[in-house]
Amino acid sequence: MDGILIVDKPQGMTSHDVVDFVRKRFGFKKVGHAGTLDPMATGVLVILIGKYTKSSGQVMSRDKEYDATMVLGATSDTLDAWGRLTPRGKPARFTNEEIGTAFKRFLGDIEQFPPMYSAVKFKGRKLYELARRGISVTPSPRKVSIKKLEISKIALPEISFRLTCSKGTYVRQLSADIGESLGCGAYLSRLRRLASGDFTIDRAMGFEKLKGLEKSELEKRLVFL
């Protein structure tokens, strides 16, 4: 059986957890995914089955769309709400215009430093391995493209927004960078992937439903490039 399964990843699971479940539950030999979602994040996770595991690069190269919420006034060692939070001295009190101006600075082609808690490698070691040992390094910045960045709600200290971005963009890092530009720090409190290329959330299967499927039913839910 070969194809692509679009899963709505639940919070608390890693992308590998979902891959491992699909492999064991349905007895597949080859299963992979195209684009990691952090355990805190939910939404579109593209699962590749059989010969489609060879298409990972092609699928991952497509733009991603997210709906997210950030919190001003504190930083996080993991850049999200699941990390160790450190309050910042400056209160998160800004006008909507000031916030809008800060967001506009990050629209377009930008350079972004990968977060320390990420799988990006530095001299052969994954950054999160170094971070867990208390080692801080400065990896090379990467060019990414923020193609759409729109604020949907401001209820300070929270700001909700939607974005469309190129592959390799870390929304955690984007939130932290916006917080730094405002001078008060920020961390990501919610992240939901709405689309990975043409694979959208309305086509995704919830994980609870996936657990109850038979293999013959799963085959009917596969899509193809």
Secondary structure, DSSP 4 states (H G I P E B T S, - for coil): --EEEEEEEPTT--HHHHHHHHHHHHT-S-EEESS---TT-EEEEEEEEGGGGGGHHHHHTS-EEEEEEEEESEEETTSBTTS-EEE-SS-----HHHHHHHHHTTSEEEEEPPPSSSS-EETTEEHHHHHHTT----PPPEEEEEEEEEEEEEETTEEEEEEEE-TT--HHHHHHHHHHHHTS-EEEEEEEEEEETTEEGGGPEEHHHHHT--HHHHHHH-B--
